[in-house]
Amino acid sequence: MPTQETRDSSNGRSTQPHAEQLKAKTGEIRESVKEVADIARAAAEEKVHQLQARREYATRTLVEQVHEQPFKTIGAAVGAGFLLGLLFARR
């Protein structure tokens, strides 16, 4: 199928080579964006895994602390509640 050649009305030159160049450049840009998106996705997934591991560690540590020293934990909770009560009562 022959391609239809169009001419630029301002100078009479063919616009076909320009269109082909634009298509090629668009394809290159699309590939570059895809590569960057893949890298960003991989980095985000890695960060999610790191944060999940930190959350699990913190949860495990907190549970162990509560079981090992329940009265200290209760005292800390009462103290925090008292301080929050003072802060909110002033408003």
Sequence and secondary structure as in RCSB ss.txt:
>XXXX:A:sequence
MPTQETRDSSNGRSTQPHAEQLKAKTGEIRESVKEVADIARAAAEEKVHQLQARREYATRTLVEQVHEQPFKTIG
AAVGAGFLLGLLFARR
>XXXX:A:secstr
      B TTT  BSHHHHHHHHHHHHHHHHHHHHHHHHHHHHHHHHHHHHHHHHHHHHHHHHHHHHH HHHHHH
HHHHHHHHHHHHHHT 
